[in-house]
Amino acid sequence: MPVRTLRRLLPYVRPYRTQMAVMTLAALSALTASTAVPLVVKRVVDGPVAHHHHAGLITLSWLALALGVSEGMLLWLRRHVLASAATGMEATMRDDLYAHLQRLPVSFHDRWQSGQLLSRATTDLSVIRRFVGYGLVFLVVNTATLVGVSVLLVTLNPAMAALTALGLTPIGVAGARFHHRYVTVARRLQDQQGDLTTLVEEAATGIRIIKAFGRHDVVAADYRGSARVVRASAVETFRVRGWFNAVLGLVPNLILAVVLLWGAIAVSKGALSLGGLVAFISLLLMLVWPVESLGEILAMAGEAAAATERFFEVLDTTPDIQDRPGAYALAEATGRVRFDHVDFSYPGPEQTLVLQGIDVDIAPGETLALVGRTGSGKSTLISLMSRLYDVTAGRVTLDGVDVRDLQLDSLRRHVGVVFDEPTLFSVSVRENLMLGAPTATDADLWAALETAQATFVSELPWGLDTRIGEQGLTLSGGQRQRLALARAIVGRPRVLVLDDPLSAVDVHTEARIQSGLRAVLADSTVLLVAHRPSTVALADRVAFLDGGRVSAVGSHHELLTTVPAYRAVLADARHEMVS
């Protein structure tokens, strides 16, 4: 793993430096104990065995047993500390990533696939945890093993030690080539796994659509194609590791065979004791594991380097919608909203203006309906109110204050939102509703449900505590929309943004909701995206959008009389309802 990558991980490793030090010390101590065993064996062979001293044999045997028990206990300590440190670091990184994803603007999530983000929060962090908790420790331990054992080999027989070092040189060259190639393949594989995760996630959330259109074969074919790509890259990683592991398995055994032959000749000539040869071979065998594990450690390092890059790709993204320096909280708002010569274009290379010269003033307590054909910019305009996006030019103000000068938490406490596609979470009804008002009482929740005509909640198995399915799919479209409306109004926000909130509701229920909303909306300024004439009737005034511009503002009846395009849009909407 590059030093730069390790340096980036240091802030996450530092809080666990004590555990990491204990873990490394335990591993090095275990190494010392295991390294001492061959030296004890040498003493046994050259002493008690050669001279038939049984008393000395018993003493050295107890020493070897003590060393073995110590090694086992130290290895247990290392693994015990590893579980705490490595998993703690992984949890911290996942918490930071999740929190940062919440801070990133909607424009970021528009560009990124959910599967790519999921794979970074799960698979990639597990890869980093395994390397830091296992690979990095053993990289230190194996390096210490190579150094310590090499020193002992030189002490026992310099000539055979030099031969061993010469034989290990090709492994260093092959290791450098392997790591460079493996990092490239591992990064490609992780990106492809993110794409595959996206397909699985979309198939799970869109299962009703897939079944309704009978397109499971097409979706399965897309999945198999992506899975084959992932498999091909995975096979390539095994192929790259395979040839390197073959080198790692072959070279040490060749060295062992040559050293054994050389040592036997040296023993026969009296240049080396039998105990010395046994100790040398035992120490040489201790090098086999560090050498053979080099491939696994380098592979882990390559995967961790790629995973770290992917993690910091997200974490390094600076939120472009955040509190400005000097932003302040608005204690109480009256609800006056103004779009002051607003232009907007979505982030991207084209930068095409979606909204141009929007200039609308909405008085406190007034309801303004936004009407226009699909693509005219209605939903985009209301998304500027709560700073899901920021204006390209001009400004949006609340009580005369540019919303960019307000703290985001403060702004969004004053603005309630209902989207045209309501999103509910896989938690209880109560928890879904309290997203709009964390301090709301049960009485507040039931009042909001009553206004939104969502009292069907009382018929659910556990009422407010009933856990609804993922994205609320256990409910009908109209039920989801009514719960989303109740969530928005439960906190009685000063500004209420409603993006076609009654599109999935039948006309009779809509009439009852409108009756209840009139009392709620009396204290709120409302931006209402509407398509149905009956919904437009809720508004005090109507702004007609055409091609990203406000072409007319007035009452519903005024626009019906004076604006043919407005009349045509409502006529089309009425025709669609009848159809």
N, C-alpha and C positions, 0 to 999 in steps of 0.2 A: 504494500500500500504506500502511495506517495507520502512524503513527509508533510506536504501541504494538506492532504486529506486528514492525516492524524492530528495536525494542528487544529483543524476545524472542529474535530470531535472533543478537543481538550476541555471546553467548558462543560461538557456533559460528563466527562470522566472525572474531572477535578473533585466534585462533591464526594466521590467514592474512592478518593486516593488512599485513604487509610485501609479500606477493605482490599483495594488492589495491591497495596504494599504487603498486607498480611498474606494475601493469596500468593503473591510472587515469592515472598520469603518462605512460605510453607512449601511451595514447589521446589525452590532451590535447596531447601533443607532436605526434602525427600530425595533430591538428586544427589546431594552429598552422601546421604546414607546409602543409596544404591551404588554410588561410585566406590564407597569404602569396602563393599562386599568383595569385589575381585581382589583387593589388596589383602583382605583377611584370608581369602582362599590361597593366595600366594604364600602367606605365612604358614597356612596349614600344610600345603604340599611340600614346601621346602623345609619345614620344621618338624612337627609331630609325625607326619606321614613318612618323611624321608628317614627320620631318626627313631621312629617307633616310640614316641613320647605320648602315651595315652592321656596323661594329665593335661598337657598343653592342648591336646585336641579338644577336650571337653570345654576348656576355657574359651578357646577360639570359636567353638560351635555356639556357645551361649552368646558370644559377642555378635556373631553373624545373625542369630535369632533376634537379638535386641535391635540390630540395625534394620532387619526386615519389618519388625513390628513398628518401629519408629517411622519407617517409610510409609506403611499403611495408614497410620494415624495422621501423618502430615498430609497425605493425599486426601483423606476424608475431610480434614480441615479446609484444604484448598477448595474442594467442591462445595462445601457448605457455605463458605464466604462468597464463592462465585455466584451461587444462586441469588444471594441478596444484592450484590453489587451490579451484576450485569442486567438483571431484570429491573432493578431500580432505575438504571440509566435508560433502558428501553422505555420504561413508563414515562420518564421525564421528557424524552424526545417526542413520544406520541402525544403527550399533553401539550407540548409547545406547538407541534404541528397542527393539532386540532384547533387550538386557540387562534393560531395564525390564519387558518382557513376561515374562521369566523370573522376575522378582521378584513380579509381580502374582499374587494368589491364584487358586485354581481358580474361586472365585465370580465373578471378573471375566471369565474365559474362558467361563463358563457363559452370561454375558449377551451377549457380543460375538460377532458372526459372524466366522469366520476370514477371509472375503473382505474385510471391512472393514479388518482388521488388515493383510492382505497388500497392499491398495491403498495404505495409508498408508506401508508400508515400501518400496514400489517407485515407483508412479506419483507420489504426492504429493511424495516427496523429490526425484524428478527434476524436477518443476515448480519446487520451491524452488531447486534447483541452477541451473536455466536462468535464473531471475530474478536471483539473486545474481551469477552469473558473466557474464550478458549484459545482462539488462534493467536492473539497478541501475547497472552501469558506463555503459551508454549513456544512462541517465537523467542521470547526472552530465555525461557528454560532451555530450549534446544540450543540456542547460541551459547549459553553458559555450559551446557553439556559438551559441545564441540570444543570450546576453549579448555575447560577443565580436563576432559579426557585426553585432548591432544597434549597437554602439558605432561600428564602422567605417562602417555605413550612415549614421549621423547625421553622421559626419565628412565623408562624401562629399556628402550632400545631405539636410539636416534635414527638408525638406518631404516628400520621397519616403519618408524613414524613418518620419515620422509617419503617412503614409498606409498604409505597410506594417503598422505596429503596430495601427492602427485596424482593418485588415482581418483581423488575426489574433485579435482579441478574441472573436468568436463561437466560435472553436475552444476557448478556455479554458472558456467556459460549457458547450459540448457535452461536453467532456472530463470535467468534474465529474459531469454526469448519467450519462455512459457508465460511469464507474468504479463508481458506486454500484449501478447496475443489473447490471453485469457480475459483480460480486462475488457477488451473490445467486444468479444463474444458475449461476456456476461452482461454488459450494458445492453446489448441488442436483445438478449433474452429477457431481461427484466422489463424493457419497454414493451416487448411483445406480450408478456404476461399481463401487463396493464391493459393492453388492448383486449385481450381475451377476457379479463375480468369485467371490462365494460360490456362486452357482448352478453356475458352471463347475467350481469346486473340488469341490463335492459330487458332481457328475455324474462327474467323473474318479475319485474315490475310491469311489463307489458303483456303478461300471459293471457289476459282476457282478449286483447286485440289479436294476438297470434291465433288463439283458438277460434275467435269469431270469424276471422278471414280464412281459416284453414291453411295458414302459412307456416305450420311447424316444420314442413320439409325444407322450405327456403331458409328459415332461421337456423335449422339444424345444419344445413349445408354451409352457411356462413360460419357457424361455430366450428364445424369440422375443418374448414379451410384455415381458420385462425389457429386452431389446435395443431394442425399439421405444421404450420409455420413455427409455432412454439416448440413442437417436438423436434423439428429439424435443427433449430438452434441449440436445443438441449443435447441432442446427439452430437453436435459439433463440439460442445463443451466437454462431453465425455471423451470424444476423440482426441481433443487437445490434451486433456488430462491423461488419457490412456498412454500416449507415446512417452510423455514425461515420466509417468509412474513406471513405465517399462525400464527407462533409463535408471530411475532411482532403485528399482529392484535388481537390475543386472550389475551395475557398477560395484555396490558394496559386496556382493557375493563374489565377484571376480577378485576384488581386493582381499577378501577373507581367504580365498583359496591360495592366492599367491603368498600372503603373509604366513599362512599355516605351513606351506611348503618351505619357505625361507626359514621360519622359526624352527621347524623340525631339524633342518640341516644345522642351524646354529646350536641347538641343544645337543645334537650328536657330536659336534666339534667342541663342546664345552664352552662356547661363547655365550650361552644363555642357559639359565637354570630352567628345569621343567616347570617350577612354580612361576617363573617369570613369563614363560610362554603361555601358561594357563591364564595368568593375570592379563597379559597382553591381548589374548584372544577374547577374554571376557569383556575387557574394556572396549575392544573393537566391536564386539556385538552390541555394546551399549550405544554405539554410533549408528547402528542400523536403523533403529526407530527414529532418531532425529532426522536422518537422511530420507528415509522412506516417507515420513510424515511431512517432509518439506513440500511435496506436491499438494497435499491437502491444505496445508497452511497458506501456501501461495494462492491456491484456488479460492480459499476463504477471503484472503486479502483482496484479490481481484474483485470478487463479488461485493465485498464490503465497500471497496473504493467506488464501484459503480452505484451501489445503493446510497452511499453518502452524497455523491453528486446529485442523485435524483431527489434526495431529501432536501438538500439545500437549494435546489432549483425552486422549490416551493417557498422555503423559509426565507430566501433572499429576495423574494418578490415584495416590493414595497407597496403597501396599500395606497392607492392614489386618492381614496376617499377616506379621510381621517380628520381628527380634530386639528384645526389650524392652531398655530401658536397664538395664545391669547383668547382662544374660544371660551365661551362662558355658557353657563346654564341659564335657561329662561325659566324663572320661578313660576310665572303664571302668564298664560297667553290669552289674548282676547279672540284670536282666530282670524285676524285680517291677513289675507294671502294676496300676494301680487306676483305675477309673472312679468318681469320688466325687460322687454325687448330680448326675449330668450331665443337663442339658437342652440341646436344640439345635433351632434353627429356621433354615431357609435364608434368606439375605438377600432382602429384598423387602418390598412393602407389606403383605402378609398376615401375615407373621411367625407362621405356624402351627407349633406345636411338633411336630417329627418324633420327637424322643426326649424322654422325661420321666422324671426321677428314676432314671437308670441308676446302679446301685450294685453294682459287681462288683470283686472282688479276685482277681488271678491271680498265683500264686506263680512264682518263677524256675524255668524248665524245664518248666512246666505247659502243656498244650495245652487251650485252651478253644474248643469249637465253638459257633458262633452259629447257631441254627436258628429259622426262622419263615417265615411266608408272605411272598410278594412284597409289598414295601411296608411291611414291619414295622420297617425301620430298620437292618438288619444292615450293609449296605454303608456307610451313613452313619456308623454307630458306629465302624467300623474306620478310616474316613478321618480321625477325630479323633486317632488315635494318632500319625500323622506330621504333624499340623497342616496337612492339606490344607484343613481348615476348623477354626475355633476354637469351643469350646463357647460356648453362650449363657449358661449358668449352671453352677455346679459346677466341677470340674477333672478333668483326666486327669494322672496322675502316673507317672513312671518312676523307680524306686528312691526313692519318696517325694518326688520333686521335680516340681513342676508343669511340664509340658512347655513352657509358655509362658515359663518362666524359663531354659530351655536355648537355646543358640544353635541356629538351624535346621540348620546344617550338621552340628553335633554330634549332634543328635537323629536326623537322617535317616541318619547313618552307623550308628546302632545299630538302625534299624528297616528291615527289608526288606519289600517289598510286591509282591504279585502280584494284578493286577486281574482281574475276571471277563472283561473284553474285553482281551486282551493287545495291547499296542502295541509293534511292532518298527519300527526305523528303516531307511531305505534305505542302510545301510552294511554292513560285513562282519559275519559272525556273531560274530567276536572282539570287534568294537567294541560290538555290542549287549550282549554278556555283561559286558564290562568297565565298563558303566555302573553295575553293582552293586558293582564292586570294581576301581578304576582300577589298583591295583598287583598284581592277580592274575597268576600265572604260567600258562603253558599247562597245567601239571599241575593247577593249581587249576580251570581251566576244564573240563578233561576229567573231573575228579572230579565237578564239579557236573552236567555233562551226563550222566554215568553215573547219578547219583542220580535225575535227572529223566527218565531213559529217553529221552534225546535224542541218543544216539550215532549217529543217522542223519546227523549233521553230517559224520561221516567219509566218507560216501558222496557228499557234495556235491562238485562239480567241484574246488574248491580248499580243501576242508575248512573250517577256522576262518576262512580268508580269503575265503570265498565271499561275494559281495555279494548280499544278499537284496533282493527287490523292495520297492517302496514299501509300507509298513505290513505287510511280510512276506507279501504276497498270493501270492507264488510258493510258499508253504508251505501245508500243510493247517492246519485249525483246531487239531487236536491237536498238530501240530508247533510251531505258534506258542505254544501254551499251555505246552508242555514247555520251550521255549527261555526263555519268561518266568519259569518256575519256576526254571530253572537260573540265570538272571540274579539272582534274588532270594537264592538260597542260596549263591552262589559266595563272597560275603564273610563267610559265617557270622555273620549279625547276631544280636544278643542277643534282639531281638523280631522275629518273622516274622509278617506279616499276609497271610493267604491268602484271597482272595475267590473262593470256589468254583473252586479252581485246576485241578480235574480234570474239569470239566463236558464238555469236548470229547474226552476220552480214553476208549477202550474199557475194559471192566471188567478184562480181562487185563493191559493196560498199567497200569491204575490199581493193581492188586495189586502189580506190581513196583515202581511208584513209591512206594507206601506202605511197602514193605519197606525201600527205600533211605532214605526220609524219616525213618523211626523212628530211625535212627542219627544223622541230621543234627539232628532236632528234640530229641534228648536234651539238648543244651546251650542250646536256645533256648526262649523263651517264645513261644507261638504263639496267635494269634487266627485262627480258621478258620471262615469262612462256608461252611456245608455244606448240601447238599440230599440227596445220596445217603446212605443208611444206611451204606454201606461207607466213605464218607469220614468220617462221624461217628464211626466206630469208631476213628479215629486219636486221638480226643480223650480226655483224662483226665476232663473234665467238660463238660457242655453247659449253655448258657444259652439258654432259650427266650424269644424276643421275640414279643410280641403287642401290636399297636397302639402301638408305640414304647416299650413298657415291658418290663422283664425280669420275666416272670410266674413263672418257675421256674428253679432252678439245681440240677444234680445230675448223676449219671452217666447214661449213655444208658439203661441198664436201669431205673434208678429212675424216670426220666421216662416211659419206655414204660409202666411199671406204674401211675404215679400221675397222669399228666397226659393226659387224653383228647385235648386239642387237639394236643399234641405227637405223639401216636400217629397222629392224622389227617393231620398235615402229612407225616410220613414215608410214610404209606400212599399219599397222593396222589403223592409223589415216586416211589415204587416203581411205581405204576401208569403214570406218564408214561414211566419207563424201559422198561417192558414194551411200551408202545404204540409 
